[in-house]
Amino acid sequence: MDAASIDLGVVVGRDAGFLGSVSNADVMAFVQDYPGRFLAVASIDLTDRRKAVRQIDEAIAEGFVAINVEPGAQTVPMSADDRRLYPIYAHCEDARVPIILLAGGNAGPDLESTVPVALDRMLGDFPRLKVAVAHGGWPWVHQVLHIAFRRPNLYLSPDMYLVNMPGMSDYVRAADGFLCERFIYGSSFPLCPAKATLDWFNTLPISADNRRRILHDNARAILARS
């Protein structure tokens, strides 16, 4: 991060079945070891809604800034609009807690886990819930850009899928145009190196103003508790 001149990063917990787990306690310990350098995002048990609600409240009280959910990676995979998740979404919406939703890439056992219509339905049912989609909804690039156009509560972070992947140019055009206020930079570290990924991002045809939005301003907007 120092080599890349990255001032502030995000550390995300994981409770995701076949993708493994990173406990909230480990995340917070890491953040506390490096004061002022990281924001903590908690993960929750999506299979138990009452436990999940308790975990959300505890996490926010402890200083976590958002909640990570990975429906397709559960032992019994779920789509983004699975009704078992709705009490959890409703609680986050009421508490003004943003979520990171894994809905792209290898987010489940098959492509059914990331079908865009499920994301669109969920966003429509919870219009005040701020949702950042990790992996940017890839490979459904055109569809997820359309969803972001019609759902103002959706933010996109294509992260590793912005690096020489099919659909990359469409993400870039949207990020430098009509969706400039809805893209959030992510490196996918440690899968991708922090400095090389940021160096790559800085070569993309995105204006200085929109680059600032993607690197800084949009993340602040989604984390604002308002």
Secondary structure by P-SEA (a helix, b strand, c coil): cccccccbbbbbbbbccccbbbbaaaaaaaaaaccccbbbbbbcccccaaaaaaaaaaaaaacccbbbbbccccccccccccccaaaaaaaaaaacbbbbbccccccccccccccaaaaaaaaaacccbbbbbccccccaaaaaaaaaaacccbbbccccccccccaaaaaaaaaaccccccbbbbcccccccaaaaaaaaaaccccaaaaaaaacaaaaaaaccc
